[in-house]
């Protein structure tokens, strides 16, 4: 295999970790799930490093990377809800935001054609807050007693940044669509 394809292969393998992560959490193997989450995070750093340092960025990679991340986070969040570690309203907020983004991307494609997704600062903060939340809940379930205030803070941060990023994407891409152009430059 050509080394140029390694970043996309690593990304695809990271996405494939979603099902084992889901299973580990549902089976209450929280420490193993946390280890898998850390491995996934490391693979994200490695594929990004390889792609950027070697000029191996591809359109496929730009699409696969957020999909792999979203598969992992969605699997973890859903499983944590199933084991009563995640509030249902936060689960619905996160899934609703992702559904909004998915429908928006399809509408954009239908109206204007393909585009390269541009993550926003709010989107990155939301993902970071969600990762911290999942990691914190897995740590707590693994036996490290995180204080209730910290868990509530993690839930609140994930909720605020998730809502803010959904609103940000909605406004930015609605304005772009209204103007009939792909990017604001």
N, C-alpha and C positions, 0 to 999 in steps of 0.2 A: 504494500500500500504506500502510496505517495505521502510523505510526511505532511504535505500541504493540507491533507484531509484529516489529520489528527484532531485539530480543534473541534470539527463537526462531529467526529466519532466520539470524542470525550463528552460533548454536549448531549448527543443521543443516548449514550450510556447513562449520563446523569438523569435524563428524563425517565429512563427505564427503571431507575431506583424508586420511582414513586410507588409502585405496587409493593415491593418489599417493605418500604417505609410504612405504608398503610397497614400491612399485615403485622409488622412488629408492634405498632401502637395498639392495634385492636387486640393483639395477644398479650398486651401489657408488658412487653419487653422494652421498657422505656430507655434504659441505658444503651441498649443496642441500637434503638431508633435514633438516639442522640448521636451515637457514633456514626451512623449512616448519614445523618444530616451534616455532620462535620466533614465527612468524606465528600459529600455532594458539594459543599461550600468550597473545599479545596480544589475539586475538579473544575468548578466554575472559574476559580482564579487561574488555574493552569491553562485551561483552554483559551481564556482571554489573553493571558500572557503570550502563549504561543502564536495566536492569531495576530496580535498587535506587533510583537517584536519581529516577526518574520514576514509581515505583510500578507498574511494568509486570510485576511478578512473576506468573507463572502456574503452575498445576499442571503443564501441559505442559512449561514451561521447567525446572521442578524435576526432571522425569524425563529430559528431553532432555540437559540439561547433563552429568550424570555418564555418560550413554550415549555422548555425543560424546567425552568425555575417555577413556572406557574403550576405545572403538574405536581412537582414535589410539595409546594406549599399547599395546594388544594388538597392533596392526599393527606398531608399531616393535619391540616385544619379540620377536615371532615372526620378523620379518625379521632382526633382529640375531642371533638364534639360528641362522637359516639361513646367515648369513655367518660363523658360528663366532665371534661376538663376545660371545655370551651363553651362560652355562652352562645345560644342559638342566634341571638340578634347580631352578634359579631360574625358568625358564620354566614348569615344571610346578607349582611353588608358586604362582606368580601366577595361572595359569589355573585351578588347583584352588580357590584362594580365590574367584575370580570365579564359578566354577561353584557353589560353596557358597552364595554370596550370591544368585545367580540362582535356584537351587532353593529357598532359604529364602524369597525374595520370592514365588515362585509358591505355595509352601505357605501362606504368610501370607495371600495373596490368596484362596486356596481356602477357608481356615478362617475368616478374619475380614473379608475384603473388601479394598478398596483402602486404601492408606496412602501417606503422603508419606515417602520415604526421608529419614532423618536421618543425615548423615555424622558419623562420630565423629572425635575428635582423632586416634586411631590411623589411621583411614581416610585422613584428610587428610595425615598424616605419611607413610603408605605411598605415596600418590599423589605427594607431593613427592619422596620418595626415589627412586621409579621414574622420575620426570621427570629428576631429577639424574643417575641412572644412564644413561638413554637419551642425554641430552645429553652426558655425559662420554664414553660409548662412541663417539658420533658425532664428537665433537671428536678423540678418539684416532684414529679411523679416517680423519679428515680430514687428519691429518698432525701435529697437536699431540700430541707424545709425552707423554701423561699417565703419571706413574710407576705402576708395577705396584701399589705399596702403596695409592695413591689409588683405582685401579680396583677392587682387592679390597675396600677400605673402602666404596665405593659399592655394590658387589654385596652386601656384608654388611649394610649399612644397609637396602637394599631388601628383603632376605630377612627381617630381623628385624621391620621395620615391617609388611611384608606378612603375616607369620605372626601378629603381635600383633593386627593389625586384623581378620583372619579370626576369631581366637579371641574378640576383643571383640564383634564382631557376632553371633557364634554364641551367646555367653553372654547378651548384652543381649536379643536377640530371642527366645531360648528362654525366658528369664525372663518376658518380656512375654506370650508365648504361653501359658505355664503359668498366668499370672495371668489370662489371657483378656482382655487390654486392649491397645490400640494403643500407648499411650505411658506412660512412667513419670512424666512431668511434672517 
